[in-house]
Amino acid sequence: MHRDGGFSLVEIMVALFIMALASALVVMVMPSRPDALNSEADQFEKVMNRSLDQAISRGQAQGIRIEENAYTVYTRINGRWVPVSDVSRRVSDGVTIRMLGKSDPKSDEALPQIVLDASGIVSGPDVRFSKGVRTRDFDLPGQAG
């Protein structure tokens, strides 16, 4: 029996199946690109929790002021709200941040709208992150009432 050089159809099909299976495994293992909406909300949650921890451990009230697509952390020193210089963040393009139940974010421009006191009580409005038609609400931790 004489065999010509080359591969049979079955051998080619088996090789293609193995390559397709390997490709599917690689695609399933690859990390997905982080979603900007969830990423911003998660970052805000980390800042909020860190500020609450600092308020409790230092015995010094912390606050967060939400402005047009940005937020700043404040600390209460000698009866005045002072911005924490390294904790001011502008949200990503396309993502908006706003307070629920508050209509005028410019009122009381020097005061934070969310206050985290040394006893662990958080007061202020809940926060909504939006991107297009999708939204994610952030309920404040340790909220009084």
C-alpha positions as CSV (number, residue, x, y, z in Angstrom):
1,M,0.0,0.0,0.0
2,H,1.4,3.3,-1.1
3,R,0.6,6.5,0.8
4,D,0.8,9.9,-0.7
5,G,2.4,12.7,1.4
6,G,0.0,14.9,3.4
7,F,-2.7,14.7,6.0
8,S,-6.0,13.0,5.9
9,L,-9.2,14.9,6.5
10,V,-9.7,13.3,9.9
11,E,-6.2,14.4,11.0
12,I,-6.9,18.0,9.9
13,M,-10.2,18.0,11.7
14,V,-8.7,16.7,14.9
15,A,-5.9,19.4,14.8
16,L,-8.6,22.2,14.2
17,F,-10.6,20.9,17.1
18,I,-7.6,21.0,19.4
19,M,-6.8,24.5,18.3
20,A,-10.4,25.7,18.8
21,L,-10.5,24.1,22.3
22,A,-7.2,25.8,23.2
23,S,-8.5,29.2,21.9
24,A,-11.7,28.9,23.9
25,L,-9.7,28.2,27.1
26,V,-7.5,31.2,26.5
27,V,-10.5,33.5,26.0
28,M,-12.2,32.2,29.1
29,V,-9.1,32.8,31.2
30,M,-8.5,36.4,30.0
31,P,-9.6,39.1,32.4
32,S,-12.4,41.3,31.2
33,R,-11.9,45.0,30.9
34,P,-13.2,46.8,34.0
35,D,-16.5,48.6,33.6
36,A,-16.1,52.3,34.3
37,L,-19.4,52.6,36.2
38,N,-18.6,49.8,38.6
39,S,-15.0,50.8,38.9
40,E,-15.9,54.4,40.0
41,A,-18.6,53.2,42.4
42,D,-16.1,50.7,43.9
43,Q,-13.5,53.4,44.3
44,F,-16.0,55.7,46.0
45,E,-16.9,52.8,48.4
46,K,-13.2,52.4,49.3
47,V,-12.8,56.1,50.0
48,M,-16.0,56.1,52.0
49,N,-14.9,53.1,54.1
50,R,-11.4,54.5,54.6
51,S,-12.8,57.8,55.7
52,L,-15.2,56.2,58.1
53,D,-12.3,54.1,59.6
54,Q,-10.2,57.2,60.0
55,A,-13.1,59.1,61.7
56,I,-13.5,56.3,64.2
57,S,-9.8,55.7,64.9
58,R,-8.8,59.4,65.1
59,G,-12.0,60.5,66.9
60,Q,-12.3,63.2,64.2
61,A,-15.2,63.7,61.9
62,Q,-14.7,63.2,58.2
63,G,-16.9,64.5,55.4
64,I,-17.3,64.1,51.6
65,R,-18.4,66.8,49.3
66,I,-19.9,65.8,46.0
67,E,-19.6,68.4,43.2
68,E,-20.0,68.2,39.5
69,N,-18.6,64.8,38.6
70,A,-16.0,64.9,41.4
71,Y,-15.8,64.4,45.2
72,T,-13.5,65.6,47.9
73,V,-12.8,64.3,51.4
74,Y,-12.8,66.8,54.3
75,T,-11.7,66.5,57.9
76,R,-13.0,68.6,60.8
77,I,-10.2,70.5,62.5
78,N,-10.9,73.2,65.2
79,G,-14.5,73.5,64.2
80,R,-13.8,74.0,60.5
81,W,-14.0,71.6,57.5
82,V,-10.6,71.4,55.8
83,P,-10.2,69.5,52.5
84,V,-7.8,66.5,52.6
85,S,-5.3,67.4,49.9
86,D,-4.7,64.0,48.5
87,V,-8.3,62.7,48.5
88,S,-10.0,64.6,45.7
89,R,-11.2,62.6,42.7
90,R,-12.8,63.4,39.4
91,V,-14.9,60.5,38.0
92,S,-14.1,59.0,34.6
93,D,-15.5,60.5,31.4
94,G,-19.0,59.3,30.7
95,V,-19.7,58.6,34.4
96,T,-21.7,61.0,36.5
97,I,-22.1,61.2,40.3
98,R,-24.9,62.9,42.1
99,M,-26.7,62.8,45.4
100,L,-30.1,61.3,45.7
101,G,-32.7,63.6,47.3
102,K,-30.5,66.7,47.0
103,S,-31.4,69.2,44.3
104,D,-28.7,71.9,44.6
105,P,-25.1,70.6,45.0
106,K,-23.7,74.1,45.1
107,S,-25.5,75.1,48.3
108,D,-23.3,75.5,51.3
109,E,-20.2,75.4,49.1
110,A,-17.7,74.9,51.9
111,L,-19.5,72.1,53.7
112,P,-19.5,68.4,52.9
113,Q,-22.9,66.8,52.3
114,I,-21.9,63.5,53.7
115,V,-20.6,63.4,57.3
116,L,-18.9,60.5,59.0
117,D,-18.6,61.0,62.7
118,A,-16.3,59.4,65.3
119,S,-19.0,57.1,66.6
120,G,-19.4,55.5,63.1
121,I,-22.7,57.2,62.2
122,V,-22.9,58.4,58.6
123,S,-25.4,61.1,57.7
124,G,-26.2,62.5,54.3
125,P,-27.9,61.6,51.1
126,D,-27.3,58.3,49.2
127,V,-25.2,58.6,46.0
128,R,-25.9,57.5,42.5
129,F,-23.4,56.8,39.8
130,S,-24.6,56.8,36.2
131,K,-23.2,56.0,32.8
132,G,-25.7,56.2,29.9
133,V,-28.9,54.5,31.0
134,R,-27.2,52.3,33.6
135,T,-27.0,53.4,37.2
136,R,-25.6,52.1,40.4
137,D,-26.8,53.5,43.8
138,F,-24.5,53.6,46.7
139,D,-26.2,53.3,50.1
140,L,-24.1,54.9,52.9
141,P,-22.6,52.6,55.5
142,G,-23.6,53.0,59.1
143,Q,-26.4,55.3,58.0
144,A,-28.4,56.8,60.9
145,G,-32.1,56.2,60.9
